[in-house]
Every structure is written in structure tokens, then in C-alpha cells.
Amino acid sequence: MPRFTRQYWAHENVSDWKPGSRWEHRRTDDARTLDLVGEVVESDPPHRLVLTWADPAEEANRDKHSRVTFELEMIDDMVRLMITHEALAAGSEMLRKISAGWPRVLSSLKSQLETGKPLPTWAK
């Protein structure tokens, strides 16, 4: 999976994925820029993953962390992916970013799975 994320989204998610462990969302550029940080709250592969989510500048301020839950559910021969992003401050910069980001990421993932080619997710 890390190769997949590096190839298509120029980011990778770094963790050992155990509850209580640090999670980082890093660019795969030479600078390895850290874009997001958090903690693994729950990990039940391949069914459920819960993370806290924060700007690196807000890492020490737990009140500024949001929470993301990824759930996979088998339905016949299909898999339903549900993502719930909560505990976002109304009007916050993070709310603005994720409101634009999740639809792009999920549309690109859908295209990747259906056609083998992702969308240019961050094209202007």
C-alpha cells in the first residue's frame, strides 16, 4: 500500500497502526514534508481504523484534533467504505480543507479501482 499512495497521491501514511501509536501523513518529495499528524485510536484490520487528525502545528493541542473513522463492510461481492470525519471546529481551516479534500480523494480512489487510473486529484 505505501507504494500505491506514493505513486498516485505523492503522500504516504506512516505508522505501525497499533492503538496509541503516532500516525503521520507525509509528502513523498525530497523534503518529506509533514502535512498531518495524529494517533491511532482503534485498529481492527481490515474492518475499522480510527485516527486523530491534526495540523502538525496543533499536535500538542488536543482540542484542535479531529477524528476520522474508516470502516469497511462486505456487502455480497462488494465492499462499502465509510469515512466519518468529526470533531471539527465550525468555520475552521481544517474543516474547509477536508470538505474539499475527501470528495477529491474518494473520487480519485473510485476511478483508480474502476479504470486503473486515478484522477488528477489536486489539479487546478
Number of C-alpha atoms within 10 A of each C-alpha: 8 10 11 11 14 16 12 17 18 13 22 21 18 13 14 11 20 15 15 14 14 17 20 19 19 19 19 17 10 6 8 12 12 15 14 19 22 25 22 21 18 17 17 12 10 10 12 16 20 21 25 24 27 23 18 15 11 15 17 11 11 12 12 18 23 19 18 19 17 16 18 15 13 10 8 6 5 8 11 10 13 12 16 10 19 14 14 18 13 9 8 10 12 17 17 12 10 14 12 10 13 13 12 16 18 16 13 20 18 15 14 14 10 10 9 9 13 18 17 12 16 10 5 4
